[in-house]
C-alpha cells in the first residue's frame, strides 16, 4: 500500500505538470518498486514518457525536468523522506 500511495501521488503530480506545459505526449506510464535492506527502504519510480515525433529538443528537456520535479511536488514522497525513506526517479523519455 505504501508503494502504491507513493506511485499514485507521483503519477498525479507528473501528469499535472505535463498538462500545464502542454507537451505533445503520446503516452505516460509509471512503474514503481520498493527495495529493502537491513538499514534502508527505497522507492524507485520509473516514469516513461513518450512524446510525439515532432517534439522539440526543448520539449524533451522539459519532460526530463518534469520527471524529477514531480517527486519534489509529491506530498506523500515528502512525508516519506522525513521518515528516512529514500526515493529515486529513473525516467525515460522517448519520441514516437
C-alpha positions as CSV (number, residue, x, y, z in Angstrom):
1,X,0.0,0.0,0.0
2,X,2.8,2.4,0.8
3,X,4.4,2.0,-2.6
4,X,1.1,2.3,-4.4
5,X,0.3,5.5,-2.5
6,X,3.7,7.0,-3.4
7,X,3.3,5.9,-7.0
8,X,-0.2,7.4,-7.3
9,X,0.9,10.7,-5.8
10,X,4.0,10.9,-8.1
11,X,1.9,10.0,-11.2
12,X,-0.8,12.5,-10.5
13,X,1.8,15.3,-10.0
14,X,3.7,14.2,-13.1
15,X,0.5,14.2,-15.3
16,X,-0.5,17.6,-13.9
17,X,2.9,19.1,-14.7
18,X,2.9,17.6,-18.2
19,X,-0.6,19.1,-18.8
20,X,0.5,22.5,-17.6
21,X,3.4,22.6,-20.1
22,X,1.3,21.4,-23.0
23,X,3.8,18.8,-24.1
24,X,3.0,16.7,-27.1
25,X,2.6,13.5,-25.1
26,X,1.6,10.2,-26.8
27,X,1.8,8.0,-23.7
28,X,2.8,8.1,-20.0
29,X,3.4,5.2,-17.7
30,X,4.9,4.9,-14.3
31,X,6.2,1.7,-12.6
32,X,7.4,1.9,-9.0
33,X,9.2,-0.6,-6.9
34,X,10.2,-0.9,-3.3
35,X,13.6,-2.2,-2.2
36,X,14.5,-3.1,1.4
37,X,17.8,-3.8,3.1
38,X,18.8,-4.1,6.8
39,X,19.2,-0.3,7.1
40,X,17.2,1.3,4.3
41,X,13.9,1.3,2.5
42,X,13.9,2.8,-1.0
43,X,11.2,3.5,-3.6
44,X,12.2,3.9,-7.2
45,X,9.8,5.4,-9.7
46,X,10.3,4.5,-13.4
47,X,8.3,7.1,-15.4
48,X,8.2,6.5,-19.1
49,X,7.0,9.5,-21.2
50,X,6.5,9.1,-25.0
51,X,6.4,12.3,-26.9
52,X,5.3,13.0,-30.5
53,X,8.0,12.6,-33.1
54,X,7.6,16.3,-33.7
55,X,8.7,17.2,-30.1
56,X,11.4,19.8,-30.0
57,X,14.6,19.4,-28.0
58,X,13.3,22.0,-25.6
59,X,10.1,19.9,-25.0
60,X,12.2,16.7,-24.5
61,X,14.4,18.6,-21.9
62,X,11.2,19.9,-20.2
63,X,9.9,16.3,-19.9
64,X,13.2,15.2,-18.3
65,X,13.0,18.0,-15.8
66,X,9.4,17.2,-15.0
67,X,10.3,13.7,-14.0
68,X,12.5,15.0,-11.2
69,X,10.2,17.9,-10.3
70,X,7.2,15.6,-9.8
71,X,9.0,13.9,-7.0
72,X,9.6,17.2,-5.2
73,X,5.9,18.1,-5.6
74,X,4.5,14.9,-4.2
75,X,3.2,15.2,-0.7
76,X,3.4,11.5,0.1
77,X,7.1,11.4,-1.0
78,X,8.0,14.4,1.0
79,X,6.4,12.8,4.1
80,X,8.3,9.5,3.5
81,X,11.6,11.3,3.0
82,X,11.1,12.8,6.5
83,X,10.9,9.2,7.7
84,X,14.2,8.4,6.0
85,X,12.7,6.6,3.1
86,X,14.9,7.1,0.0
87,X,13.1,7.9,-3.2
88,X,14.7,7.8,-6.7
89,X,13.4,8.7,-10.1
90,X,14.8,6.9,-13.1
91,X,12.8,8.4,-16.0
92,X,12.9,7.6,-19.7
93,X,11.8,10.0,-22.4
94,X,11.1,8.6,-25.9
95,X,9.7,10.1,-29.1
96,X,7.4,8.2,-31.4
